[in-house]
């Protein structure tokens, strides 16, 4: 449980620092032999900052619960 707690704390800190992730996908529109048309699309995944705080608190809870055993 200690390892899970440490991972949750690290993930929570990263979620507070980085509130979203941006990435680009490329989709093939037309493929006619040597002619190819592609479309690039920007995507974003975001989460509220309180989720990082909850992950940190849960991780601390796991670490404390492991020490009590």
PDB file of N, CA, C, O and CB in Angstrom:
ATOM      1  N   UNK A   1       0.820  -1.191   0.000  1.00  0.00           N
ATOM      2  CA  UNK A   1       0.000   0.000   0.000  1.00  0.00           C
ATOM      3  C   UNK A   1       0.867   1.259   0.000  1.00  0.00           C
ATOM      4  O   UNK A   1       0.430   2.316  -0.455  1.00  0.00           O
ATOM      5  CB  UNK A   1      -0.935  -0.004   1.203  1.00  0.00           C
ATOM      6  N   UNK A   2       2.089   1.146   0.508  1.00  0.00           N
ATOM      7  CA  UNK A   2       2.966   2.304   0.555  1.00  0.00           C
ATOM      8  C   UNK A   2       3.345   2.759  -0.855  1.00  0.00           C
ATOM      9  O   UNK A   2       3.395   3.956  -1.137  1.00  0.00           O
ATOM     10  CB  UNK A   2       4.223   1.984   1.367  1.00  0.00           C
ATOM     11  N   UNK A   3       3.608   1.797  -1.730  1.00  0.00           N
ATOM     12  CA  UNK A   3       3.972   2.135  -3.108  1.00  0.00           C
ATOM     13  C   UNK A   3       2.796   2.808  -3.808  1.00  0.00           C
ATOM     14  O   UNK A   3       2.989   3.776  -4.544  1.00  0.00           O
ATOM     15  CB  UNK A   3       4.411   0.870  -3.887  1.00  0.00           C
ATOM     16  N   UNK A   4       1.599   2.314  -3.592  1.00  0.00           N
ATOM     17  CA  UNK A   4       0.403   2.919  -4.178  1.00  0.00           C
ATOM     18  C   UNK A   4       0.230   4.347  -3.681  1.00  0.00           C
ATOM     19  O   UNK A   4      -0.119   5.237  -4.456  1.00  0.00           O
ATOM     20  CB  UNK A   4      -0.846   2.086  -3.844  1.00  0.00           C
ATOM     21  N   UNK A   5       0.473   4.566  -2.399  1.00  0.00           N
ATOM     22  CA  UNK A   5       0.370   5.902  -1.830  1.00  0.00           C
ATOM     23  C   UNK A   5       1.371   6.857  -2.445  1.00  0.00           C
ATOM     24  O   UNK A   5       1.031   7.998  -2.757  1.00  0.00           O
ATOM     25  CB  UNK A   5       0.566   5.849  -0.339  1.00  0.00           C
ATOM     26  N   UNK A   6       2.613   6.400  -2.625  1.00  0.00           N
ATOM     27  CA  UNK A   6       3.645   7.247  -3.223  1.00  0.00           C
ATOM     28  C   UNK A   6       3.283   7.589  -4.661  1.00  0.00           C
ATOM     29  O   UNK A   6       3.453   8.728  -5.095  1.00  0.00           O
ATOM     30  CB  UNK A   6       5.018   6.552  -3.168  1.00  0.00           C
ATOM     31  N   UNK A   7       2.784   6.601  -5.402  1.00  0.00           N
ATOM     32  CA  UNK A   7       2.379   6.856  -6.796  1.00  0.00           C
ATOM     33  C   UNK A   7       1.235   7.860  -6.848  1.00  0.00           C
ATOM     34  O   UNK A   7       1.224   8.741  -7.709  1.00  0.00           O
ATOM     35  CB  UNK A   7       1.961   5.540  -7.492  1.00  0.00           C
ATOM     36  N   UNK A   8       0.271   7.738  -5.938  1.00  0.00           N
ATOM     37  CA  UNK A   8      -0.850   8.685  -5.911  1.00  0.00           C
ATOM     38  C   UNK A   8      -0.386  10.104  -5.565  1.00  0.00           C
ATOM     39  O   UNK A   8      -0.881  11.073  -6.139  1.00  0.00           O
ATOM     40  CB  UNK A   8      -1.907   8.222  -4.899  1.00  0.00           C
ATOM     41  N   UNK A   9       0.551  10.228  -4.640  1.00  0.00           N
ATOM     42  CA  UNK A   9       1.061  11.556  -4.281  1.00  0.00           C
ATOM     43  C   UNK A   9       1.777  12.183  -5.469  1.00  0.00           C
ATOM     44  O   UNK A   9       1.558  13.356  -5.769  1.00  0.00           O
ATOM     45  CB  UNK A   9       2.013  11.468  -3.067  1.00  0.00           C
ATOM     46  N   UNK A  10       2.625  11.425  -6.145  1.00  0.00           N
ATOM     47  CA  UNK A  10       3.347  11.949  -7.310  1.00  0.00           C
ATOM     48  C   UNK A  10       2.372  12.320  -8.423  1.00  0.00           C
ATOM     49  O   UNK A  10       2.508  13.376  -9.041  1.00  0.00           O
ATOM     50  CB  UNK A  10       4.371  10.916  -7.824  1.00  0.00           C
ATOM     51  N   UNK A  11       1.387  11.453  -8.682  1.00  0.00           N
ATOM     52  CA  UNK A  11       0.386  11.743  -9.714  1.00  0.00           C
ATOM     53  C   UNK A  11      -0.420  12.982  -9.357  1.00  0.00           C
ATOM     54  O   UNK A  11      -0.727  13.794 -10.229  1.00  0.00           O
ATOM     55  CB  UNK A  11      -0.553  10.545  -9.906  1.00  0.00           C
ATOM     56  N   UNK A  12      -0.764  13.134  -8.087  1.00  0.00           N
ATOM     57  CA  UNK A  12      -1.517  14.305  -7.649  1.00  0.00           C
ATOM     58  C   UNK A  12      -0.741  15.595  -7.842  1.00  0.00           C
ATOM     59  O   UNK A  12      -1.302  16.601  -8.275  1.00  0.00           O
ATOM     60  CB  UNK A  12      -1.903  14.160  -6.202  1.00  0.00           C
ATOM     61  N   UNK A  13       0.557  15.570  -7.519  1.00  0.00           N
ATOM     62  CA  UNK A  13       1.391  16.759  -7.720  1.00  0.00           C
ATOM     63  C   UNK A  13       1.469  17.101  -9.204  1.00  0.00           C
ATOM     64  O   UNK A  13       1.364  18.268  -9.582  1.00  0.00           O
ATOM     65  CB  UNK A  13       2.812  16.537  -7.144  1.00  0.00           C
ATOM     66  N   UNK A  14       1.652  16.086 -10.041  1.00  0.00           N
ATOM     67  CA  UNK A  14       1.701  16.337 -11.488  1.00  0.00           C
ATOM     68  C   UNK A  14       0.369  16.873 -12.009  1.00  0.00           C
ATOM     69  O   UNK A  14       0.347  17.709 -12.913  1.00  0.00           O
ATOM     70  CB  UNK A  14       2.073  15.052 -12.239  1.00  0.00           C
ATOM     71  N   UNK A  15      -0.741  16.395 -11.443  1.00  0.00           N
ATOM     72  CA  UNK A  15      -2.055  16.873 -11.881  1.00  0.00           C
ATOM     73  C   UNK A  15      -2.293  18.320 -11.458  1.00  0.00           C
ATOM     74  O   UNK A  15      -3.018  19.048 -12.136  1.00  0.00           O
ATOM     75  CB  UNK A  15      -3.159  15.978 -11.318  1.00  0.00           C
ATOM     76  N   UNK A  16      -1.693  18.743 -10.345  1.00  0.00           N
ATOM     77  CA  UNK A  16      -1.813  20.142  -9.941  1.00  0.00           C
ATOM     78  C   UNK A  16      -0.960  21.048 -10.827  1.00  0.00           C
ATOM     79  O   UNK A  16      -1.357  22.172 -11.132  1.00  0.00           O
ATOM     80  CB  UNK A  16      -1.406  20.307  -8.473  1.00  0.00           C
ATOM     81  N   UNK A  17       0.203  20.562 -11.239  1.00  0.00           N
ATOM     82  CA  UNK A  17       1.097  21.363 -12.073  1.00  0.00           C
ATOM     83  C   UNK A  17       0.590  21.433 -13.508  1.00  0.00           C
ATOM     84  O   UNK A  17       0.528  22.512 -14.098  1.00  0.00           O
ATOM     85  CB  UNK A  17       2.513  20.787 -12.044  1.00  0.00           C
ATOM     86  N   UNK A  18       0.230  20.287 -14.062  1.00  0.00           N
ATOM     87  CA  UNK A  18      -0.246  20.210 -15.439  1.00  0.00           C
ATOM     88  C   UNK A  18      -1.754  19.952 -15.415  1.00  0.00           C
ATOM     89  O   UNK A  18      -2.188  18.829 -15.154  1.00  0.00           O
ATOM     90  CB  UNK A  18       0.507  19.088 -16.239  1.00  0.00           C
ATOM     91  N   UNK A  19      -2.555  20.991 -15.688  1.00  0.00           N
ATOM     92  CA  UNK A  19      -4.008  20.833 -15.592  1.00  0.00           C
ATOM     93  C   UNK A  19      -4.635  20.261 -16.861  1.00  0.00           C
ATOM     94  O   UNK A  19      -5.821  19.931 -16.867  1.00  0.00           O
ATOM     95  CB  UNK A  19      -4.643  22.161 -15.279  1.00  0.00           C
ATOM     96  N   UNK A  20      -3.857  20.141 -17.928  1.00  0.00           N
ATOM     97  CA  UNK A  20      -4.381  19.483 -19.130  1.00  0.00           C
ATOM     98  C   UNK A  20      -3.228  18.960 -19.973  1.00  0.00           C
ATOM     99  O   UNK A  20      -2.079  19.363 -19.796  1.00  0.00           O
ATOM    100  CB  UNK A  20      -5.259  20.457 -19.958  1.00  0.00           C
ATOM    101  N   UNK A  21      -3.554  18.056 -20.894  1.00  0.00           N
ATOM    102  CA  UNK A  21      -2.580  17.478 -21.811  1.00  0.00           C
ATOM    103  C   UNK A  21      -3.069  17.763 -23.227  1.00  0.00           C
ATOM    104  O   UNK A  21      -4.223  17.492 -23.557  1.00  0.00           O
ATOM    105  CB  UNK A  21      -2.392  15.931 -21.563  1.00  0.00           C
ATOM    106  N   UNK A  22      -2.192  18.306 -24.057  1.00  0.00           N
ATOM    107  CA  UNK A  22      -2.513  18.586 -25.451  1.00  0.00           C
ATOM    108  C   UNK A  22      -1.746  17.618 -26.351  1.00  0.00           C
ATOM    109  O   UNK A  22      -0.567  17.342 -26.125  1.00  0.00           O
ATOM    110  CB  UNK A  22      -2.178  20.060 -25.813  1.00  0.00           C
ATOM    111  N   UNK A  23      -2.429  17.112 -27.367  1.00  0.00           N
ATOM    112  CA  UNK A  23      -1.777  16.237 -28.329  1.00  0.00           C
ATOM    113  C   UNK A  23      -2.439  16.392 -29.694  1.00  0.00           C
ATOM    114  O   UNK A  23      -3.565  16.878 -29.798  1.00  0.00           O
ATOM    115  CB  UNK A  23      -1.832  14.766 -27.859  1.00  0.00           C
ATOM    116  N   UNK A  24      -1.727  15.975 -30.737  1.00  0.00           N
ATOM    117  CA  UNK A  24      -2.208  16.110 -32.111  1.00  0.00           C
ATOM    118  C   UNK A  24      -2.377  14.723 -32.717  1.00  0.00           C
ATOM    119  O   UNK A  24      -1.505  13.864 -32.588  1.00  0.00           O
ATOM    120  CB  UNK A  24      -1.231  16.971 -32.966  1.00  0.00           C
ATOM    121  N   UNK A  25      -3.511  14.516 -33.378  1.00  0.00           N
ATOM    122  CA  UNK A  25      -3.741  13.271 -34.104  1.00  0.00           C
ATOM    123  C   UNK A  25      -3.839  13.582 -35.594  1.00  0.00           C
ATOM    124  O   UNK A  25      -4.265  14.665 -35.996  1.00  0.00           O
ATOM    125  CB  UNK A  25      -5.032  12.554 -33.599  1.00  0.00           C
ATOM    126  N   UNK A  26      -3.438  12.614 -36.391  1.00  0.00           N
ATOM    127  CA  UNK A  26      -3.492  12.779 -37.837  1.00  0.00           C
ATOM    128  C   UNK A  26      -4.438  11.733 -38.412  1.00  0.00           C
ATOM    129  O   UNK A  26      -4.297  10.540 -38.147  1.00  0.00           O
ATOM    130  CB  UNK A  26      -2.075  12.658 -38.470  1.00  0.00           C
ATOM    131  N   UNK A  27      -5.402  12.193 -39.201  1.00  0.00           N
ATOM    132  CA  UNK A  27      -6.427  11.318 -39.752  1.00  0.00           C
ATOM    133  C   UNK A  27      -6.332  11.348 -41.275  1.00  0.00           C
ATOM    134  O   UNK A  27      -6.248  12.413 -41.885  1.00  0.00           O
ATOM    135  CB  UNK A  27      -7.847  11.745 -39.272  1.00  0.00           C
ATOM    136  N   UNK A  28      -6.349  10.156 -41.877  1.00  0.00           N
ATOM    137  CA  UNK A  28      -6.295  10.062 -43.335  1.00  0.00           C
ATOM    138  C   UNK A  28      -7.689  10.320 -43.900  1.00  0.00           C
ATOM    139  O   UNK A  28      -8.638   9.614 -43.560  1.00  0.00           O
ATOM    140  CB  UNK A  28      -5.761   8.666 -43.790  1.00  0.00           C
ATOM    141  N   UNK A  29      -7.816  11.334 -44.764  1.00  0.00           N
ATOM    142  CA  UNK A  29      -9.099  11.699 -45.354  1.00  0.00           C
ATOM    143  C   UNK A  29      -9.287  11.006 -46.701  1.00  0.00           C
ATOM    144  O   UNK A  29     -10.311  10.364 -46.936  1.00  0.00           O
ATOM    145  CB  UNK A  29      -9.201  13.225 -45.519  1.00  0.00           C
ATOM    146  N   UNK A  30      -8.298  11.138 -47.584  1.00  0.00           N
ATOM    147  CA  UNK A  30      -8.396  10.561 -48.929  1.00  0.00           C
ATOM    148  C   UNK A  30      -7.087   9.839 -49.242  1.00  0.00           C
ATOM    149  O   UNK A  30      -6.003  10.340 -48.943  1.00  0.00           O
ATOM    150  CB  UNK A  30      -8.698  11.668 -50.005  1.00  0.00           C
ATOM    151  N   UNK A  31      -7.202   8.656 -49.847  1.00  0.00           N
ATOM    152  CA  UNK A  31      -6.032   7.906 -50.278  1.00  0.00           C
ATOM    153  C   UNK A  31      -6.317   7.356 -51.671  1.00  0.00           C
ATOM    154  O   UNK A  31      -6.945   6.308 -51.818  1.00  0.00           O
ATOM    155  CB  UNK A  31      -5.684   6.754 -49.270  1.00  0.00           C
ATOM    156  N   UNK A  32      -5.846   8.078 -52.700  1.00  0.00           N
ATOM    157  CA  UNK A  32      -6.053   7.679 -54.095  1.00  0.00           C
ATOM    158  C   UNK A  32      -4.694   7.400 -54.735  1.00  0.00           C
ATOM    159  O   UNK A  32      -4.140   8.247 -55.437  1.00  0.00           O
ATOM    160  CB  UNK A  32      -6.829   8.785 -54.890  1.00  0.00           C
ATOM    161  N   UNK A  33      -4.176   6.224 -54.488  1.00  0.00           N
ATOM    162  CA  UNK A  33      -2.873   5.853 -55.033  1.00  0.00           C
ATOM    163  C   UNK A  33      -1.783   6.746 -54.467  1.00  0.00           C
ATOM    164  O   UNK A  33      -1.556   6.755 -53.257  1.00  0.00           O
ATOM    165  CB  UNK A  33      -2.883   5.935 -56.562  1.00  0.00           C
ATOM    166  N   UNK A  34      -1.093   7.512 -55.344  1.00  0.00           N
ATOM    167  CA  UNK A  34      -0.007   8.363 -54.854  1.00  0.00           C
ATOM    168  C   UNK A  34      -0.501   9.645 -54.165  1.00  0.00           C
ATOM    169  O   UNK A  34       0.277  10.336 -53.508  1.00  0.00           O
ATOM    170  CB  UNK A  34       0.903   8.730 -56.004  1.00  0.00           C
ATOM    171  N   UNK A  35      -1.793   9.958 -54.318  1.00  0.00           N
ATOM    172  CA  UNK A  35      -2.343  11.170 -53.706  1.00  0.00           C
ATOM    173  C   UNK A  35      -2.945  10.807 -52.347  1.00  0.00           C
ATOM    174  O   UNK A  35      -3.776   9.906 -52.232  1.00  0.00           O
ATOM    175  CB  UNK A  35      -3.420  11.833 -54.635  1.00  0.00           C
ATOM    176  N   UNK A  36      -2.509  11.522 -51.343  1.00  0.00           N
ATOM    177  CA  UNK A  36      -2.993  11.263 -49.989  1.00  0.00           C
ATOM    178  C   UNK A  36      -3.279  12.597 -49.306  1.00  0.00           C
ATOM    179  O   UNK A  36      -2.447  13.504 -49.328  1.00  0.00           O
ATOM    180  CB  UNK A  36      -1.956  10.428 -49.170  1.00  0.00           C
ATOM    181  N   UNK A  37      -4.463  12.712 -48.700  1.00  0.00           N
ATOM    182  CA  UNK A  37      -4.836  13.932 -47.980  1.00  0.00           C
ATOM    183  C   UNK A  37      -5.054  13.557 -46.512  1.00  0.00           C
ATOM    184  O   UNK A  37      -5.846  12.674 -46.182  1.00  0.00           O
ATOM    185  CB  UNK A  37      -6.130  14.600 -48.602  1.00  0.00           C
ATOM    186  N   UNK A  38      -4.317  14.267 -45.641  1.00  0.00           N
ATOM    187  CA  UNK A  38      -4.407  14.022 -44.207  1.00  0.00           C
ATOM    188  C   UNK A  38      -4.903  15.273 -43.492  1.00  0.00           C
ATOM    189  O   UNK A  38      -4.724  16.391 -43.973  1.00  0.00           O
ATOM    190  CB  UNK A  38      -3.042  13.584 -43.642  1.00  0.00           C
ATOM    191  N   UNK A  39      -5.526  15.067 -42.344  1.00  0.00           N
ATOM    192  CA  UNK A  39      -5.997  16.173 -41.521  1.00  0.00           C
ATOM    193  C   UNK A  39      -5.397  16.037 -40.132  1.00  0.00           C
ATOM    194  O   UNK A  39      -5.485  14.985 -39.498  1.00  0.00           O
ATOM    195  CB  UNK A  39      -7.549  16.206 -41.455  1.00  0.00           C
ATOM    196  N   UNK A  40      -4.781  17.130 -39.670  1.00  0.00           N
ATOM    197  CA  UNK A  40      -4.246  17.152 -38.313  1.00  0.00           C
ATOM    198  C   UNK A  40      -5.261  17.824 -37.405  1.00  0.00           C
ATOM    199  O   UNK A  40      -5.792  18.887 -37.725  1.00  0.00           O
ATOM    200  CB  UNK A  40      -2.874  17.888 -38.255  1.00  0.00           C
ATOM    201  N   UNK A  41      -5.526  17.186 -36.262  1.00  0.00           N
ATOM    202  CA  UNK A  41      -6.510  17.699 -35.330  1.00  0.00           C
ATOM    203  C   UNK A  41      -5.875  17.813 -33.947  1.00  0.00           C
ATOM    204  O   UNK A  41      -5.278  16.860 -33.446  1.00  0.00           O
ATOM    205  CB  UNK A  41      -7.763  16.790 -35.293  1.00  0.00           C
ATOM    206  N   UNK A  42      -6.011  18.995 -33.332  1.00  0.00           N
ATOM    207  CA  UNK A  42      -5.506  19.213 -31.985  1.00  0.00           C
ATOM    208  C   UNK A  42      -6.541  18.752 -30.972  1.00  0.00           C
ATOM    209  O   UNK A  42      -7.715  19.111 -31.064  1.00  0.00           O
ATOM    210  CB  UNK A  42      -5.150  20.699 -31.763  1.00  0.00           C
ATOM    211  N   UNK A  43      -6.098  17.953 -30.005  1.00  0.00           N
ATOM    212  CA  UNK A  43      -6.981  17.436 -28.966  1.00  0.00           C
ATOM    213  C   UNK A  43      -6.437  17.842 -27.601  1.00  0.00           C
ATOM    214  O   UNK A  43      -5.244  18.103 -27.445  1.00  0.00           O
ATOM    215  CB  UNK A  43      -7.121  15.891 -29.068  1.00  0.00           C
ATOM    216  N   UNK A  44      -7.318  17.890 -26.629  1.00  0.00           N
ATOM    217  CA  UNK A  44      -6.924  18.267 -25.281  1.00  0.00           C
ATOM    218  C   UNK A  44      -7.709  17.444 -24.266  1.00  0.00           C
ATOM    219  O   UNK A  44      -8.911  17.227 -24.416  1.00  0.00           O
ATOM    220  CB  UNK A  44      -7.147  19.775 -25.047  1.00  0.00           C
ATOM    221  N   UNK A  45      -7.003  16.989 -23.228  1.00  0.00           N
ATOM    222  CA  UNK A  45      -7.637  16.292 -22.113  1.00  0.00           C
ATOM    223  C   UNK A  45      -7.379  17.143 -20.877  1.00  0.00           C
ATOM    224  O   UNK A  45      -6.226  17.411 -20.538  1.00  0.00           O
ATOM    225  CB  UNK A  45      -7.083  14.812 -21.938  1.00  0.00           C
ATOM    226  N   UNK A  46      -8.435  17.566 -20.205  1.00  0.00           N
ATOM    227  CA  UNK A  46      -8.284  18.421 -19.038  1.00  0.00           C
ATOM    228  C   UNK A  46      -9.027  17.868 -17.836  1.00  0.00           C
ATOM    229  O   UNK A  46      -9.944  17.059 -17.977  1.00  0.00           O
ATOM    230  CB  UNK A  46      -8.771  19.816 -19.346  1.00  0.00           C
ATOM    231  N   UNK A  47      -8.623  18.313 -16.651  1.00  0.00           N
ATOM    232  CA  UNK A  47      -9.268  17.911 -15.415  1.00  0.00           C
ATOM    233  C   UNK A  47      -9.217  19.078 -14.444  1.00  0.00           C
ATOM    234  O   UNK A  47      -8.326  19.922 -14.534  1.00  0.00           O
ATOM    235  CB  UNK A  47      -8.595  16.650 -14.811  1.00  0.00           C
ATOM    236  N   UNK A  48     -10.159  19.133 -13.520  1.00  0.00           N
ATOM    237  CA  UNK A  48     -10.135  20.208 -12.519  1.00  0.00           C
ATOM    238  C   UNK A  48      -8.962  20.023 -11.555  1.00  0.00           C
ATOM    239  O   UNK A  48      -8.515  18.901 -11.318  1.00  0.00           O
ATOM    240  CB  UNK A  48     -11.467  20.248 -11.734  1.00  0.00           C
ATOM    241  N   UNK A  49      -8.473  21.125 -11.009  1.00  0.00           N
ATOM    242  CA  UNK A  49      -7.291  21.059 -10.146  1.00  0.00           C
ATOM    243  C   UNK A  49      -7.576  20.349  -8.827  1.00  0.00           C
ATOM    244  O   UNK A  49      -6.652  19.819  -8.210  1.00  0.00           O
ATOM    245  CB  UNK A  49      -6.772  22.457  -9.869  1.00  0.00           C
ATOM    246  N   UNK A  50      -8.835  20.324  -8.378  1.00  0.00           N
ATOM    247  CA  UNK A  50      -9.141  19.664  -7.111  1.00  0.00           C
ATOM    248  C   UNK A  50      -8.908  18.162  -7.175  1.00  0.00           C
ATOM    249  O   UNK A  50      -8.719  17.528  -6.137  1.00  0.00           O
ATOM    250  CB  UNK A  50     -10.574  19.941  -6.715  1.00  0.00           C
ATOM    251  N   UNK A  51      -8.917  17.581  -8.366  1.00  0.00           N
ATOM    252  CA  UNK A  51      -8.687  16.141  -8.509  1.00  0.00           C
ATOM    253  C   UNK A  51      -7.258  15.794  -8.071  1.00  0.00           C
ATOM    254  O   UNK A  51      -7.023  14.748  -7.468  1.00  0.00           O
ATOM    255  CB  UNK A  51      -8.934  15.689  -9.980  1.00  0.00           C
ATOM    256  N   UNK A  52      -6.306  16.687  -8.383  1.00  0.00           N
ATOM    257  CA  UNK A  52      -4.934  16.469  -7.940  1.00  0.00           C
ATOM    258  C   UNK A  52      -4.829  16.494  -6.423  1.00  0.00           C
ATOM    259  O   UNK A  52      -4.091  15.703  -5.836  1.00  0.00           O
ATOM    260  CB  UNK A  52      -4.013  17.516  -8.542  1.00  0.00           C
ATOM    261  N   UNK A  53      -5.568  17.406  -5.784  1.00  0.00           N
ATOM    262  CA  UNK A  53      -5.564  17.470  -4.328  1.00  0.00           C
ATOM    263  C   UNK A  53      -6.147  16.220  -3.700  1.00  0.00           C
ATOM    264  O   UNK A  53      -5.639  15.732  -2.691  1.00  0.00           O
ATOM    265  CB  UNK A  53      -6.330  18.679  -3.859  1.00  0.00           C
ATOM    266  N   UNK A  54      -7.205  15.705  -4.288  1.00  0.00           N
ATOM    267  CA  UNK A  54      -7.819  14.472  -3.772  1.00  0.00           C
ATOM    268  C   UNK A  54      -6.847  13.300  -3.915  1.00  0.00           C
ATOM    269  O   UNK A  54      -6.756  12.454  -3.025  1.00  0.00           O
ATOM    270  CB  UNK A  54      -9.148  14.165  -4.520  1.00  0.00           C
ATOM    271  N   UNK A  55      -6.122  13.253  -5.031  1.00  0.00           N
ATOM    272  CA  UNK A  55      -5.148  12.167  -5.233  1.00  0.00           C
ATOM    273  C   UNK A  55      -4.022  12.258  -4.201  1.00  0.00           C
ATOM    274  O   UNK A  55      -3.568  11.234  -3.691  1.00  0.00           O
ATOM    275  CB  UNK A  55      -4.561  12.220  -6.668  1.00  0.00           C
ATOM    276  N   UNK A  56      -3.570  13.473  -3.893  1.00  0.00           N
ATOM    277  CA  UNK A  56      -2.522  13.651  -2.884  1.00  0.00           C
ATOM    278  C   UNK A  56      -3.026  13.191  -1.514  1.00  0.00           C
ATOM    279  O   UNK A  56      -2.324  12.471  -0.805  1.00  0.00           O
ATOM    280  CB  UNK A  56      -2.067  15.133  -2.823  1.00  0.00           C
ATOM    281  N   UNK A  57      -4.226  13.600  -1.144  1.00  0.00           N
ATOM    282  CA  UNK A  57      -4.784  13.198   0.151  1.00  0.00           C
ATOM    283  C   UNK A  57      -4.981  11.684   0.241  1.00  0.00           C
ATOM    284  O   UNK A  57      -4.720  11.083   1.283  1.00  0.00           O
ATOM    285  CB  UNK A  57      -6.117  13.908   0.392  1.00  0.00           C
ATOM    286  N   UNK A  58      -5.435  11.077  -0.838  1.00  0.00           N
ATOM    287  CA  UNK A  58      -5.610   9.625  -0.846  1.00  0.00           C
ATOM    288  C   UNK A  58      -4.255   8.922  -0.708  1.00  0.00           C
ATOM    289  O   UNK A  58      -4.137   7.928   0.007  1.00  0.00           O
ATOM    290  CB  UNK A  58      -6.322   9.172  -2.143  1.00  0.00           C
ATOM    291  N   UNK A  59      -3.244   9.440  -1.392  1.00  0.00           N
ATOM    292  CA  UNK A  59      -1.910   8.855  -1.287  1.00  0.00           C
ATOM    293  C   UNK A  59      -1.355   8.964   0.117  1.00  0.00           C
ATOM    294  O   UNK A  59      -0.764   8.012   0.627  1.00  0.00           O
ATOM    295  CB  UNK A  59      -0.967   9.521  -2.262  1.00  0.00           C
ATOM    296  N   UNK A  60      -1.536  10.112   0.748  1.00  0.00           N
ATOM    297  CA  UNK A  60      -1.087  10.282   2.132  1.00  0.00           C
ATOM    298  C   UNK A  60      -1.843   9.326   3.054  1.00  0.00           C
ATOM    299  O   UNK A  60      -1.268   8.760   3.984  1.00  0.00           O
ATOM    300  CB  UNK A  60      -1.284  11.746   2.594  1.00  0.00           C
ATOM    301  N   UNK A  61      -3.133   9.156   2.787  1.00  0.00           N
ATOM    302  CA  UNK A  61      -3.928   8.199   3.570  1.00  0.00           C
ATOM    303  C   UNK A  61      -3.398   6.784   3.453  1.00  0.00           C
ATOM    304  O   UNK A  61      -3.336   6.068   4.452  1.00  0.00           O
ATOM    305  CB  UNK A  61      -5.378   8.233   3.128  1.00  0.00           C
ATOM    306  N   UNK A  62      -3.011   6.362   2.248  1.00  0.00           N
ATOM    307  CA  UNK A  62      -2.450   5.025   2.059  1.00  0.00           C
ATOM    308  C   UNK A  62      -1.120   4.880   2.798  1.00  0.00           C
ATOM    309  O   UNK A  62      -0.856   3.845   3.410  1.00  0.00           O
ATOM    310  CB  UNK A  62      -2.259   4.731   0.562  1.00  0.00           C
ATOM    311  N   UNK A  63      -0.287   5.915   2.741  1.00  0.00           N
ATOM    312  CA  UNK A  63       1.007   5.843   3.408  1.00  0.00           C
ATOM    313  C   UNK A  63       0.833   5.756   4.920  1.00  0.00           C
ATOM    314  O   UNK A  63       1.506   4.960   5.575  1.00  0.00           O
ATOM    315  CB  UNK A  63       1.867   7.057   3.041  1.00  0.00           C
ATOM    316  N   UNK A  64      -0.070   6.574   5.485  1.00  0.00           N
ATOM    317  CA  UNK A  64      -0.308   6.561   6.926  1.00  0.00           C
ATOM    318  C   UNK A  64      -0.918   5.224   7.360  1.00  0.00           C
ATOM    319  O   UNK A  64      -0.554   4.690   8.408  1.00  0.00           O
ATOM    320  CB  UNK A  64      -1.235   7.729   7.328  1.00  0.00           C
ATOM    321  N   UNK A  65      -1.839   4.684   6.564  1.00  0.00           N
ATOM    322  CA  UNK A  65      -2.467   3.411   6.907  1.00  0.00           C
ATOM    323  C   UNK A  65      -1.445   2.272   6.885  1.00  0.00           C
ATOM    324  O   UNK A  65      -1.556   1.327   7.665  1.00  0.00           O
ATOM    325  CB  UNK A  65      -3.621   3.108   5.939  1.00  0.00           C
ATOM    326  N   UNK A  66      -0.464   2.355   6.006  1.00  0.00           N
ATOM    327  CA  UNK A  66       0.553   1.322   5.931  1.00  0.00           C
ATOM    328  C   UNK A  66       1.481   1.382   7.141  1.00  0.00           C
ATOM    329  O   UNK A  66       1.940   0.339   7.608  1.00  0.00           O
ATOM    330  CB  UNK A  66       1.355   1.461   4.639  1.00  0.00           C
ATOM    331  N   UNK A  67       1.765   2.565   7.655  1.00  0.00           N
ATOM    332  CA  UNK A  67       2.653   2.709   8.816  1.00  0.00           C
ATOM    333  C   UNK A  67       1.990   2.238  10.111  1.00  0.00           C
ATOM    334  O   UNK A  67       2.682   1.867  11.059  1.00  0.00           O
ATOM    335  CB  UNK A  67       3.088   4.164   8.963  1.00  0.00           C
ATOM    336  N   UNK A  68       0.659   2.251  10.158  1.00  0.00           N
ATOM    337  CA  UNK A  68      -0.041   1.843  11.377  1.00  0.00           C
ATOM    338  C   UNK A  68      -0.028   0.328  11.564  1.00  0.00           C
ATOM    339  O   UNK A  68      -0.261  -0.156  12.671  1.00  0.00           O
ATOM    340  CB  UNK A  68      -1.478   2.345  11.348  1.00  0.00           C
ATOM    341  N   UNK A  69       0.236  -0.415  10.515  1.00  0.00           N
ATOM    342  CA  UNK A  69       0.210  -1.884  10.610  1.00  0.00           C
ATOM    343  C   UNK A  69       1.399  -2.401  11.380  1.00  0.00           C
ATOM    344  O   UNK A  69       1.541  -3.611  11.558  1.00  0.00           O
ATOM    345  CB  UNK A  69       0.182  -2.516   9.223  1.00  0.00           C
TER     346      UNK A  69
END
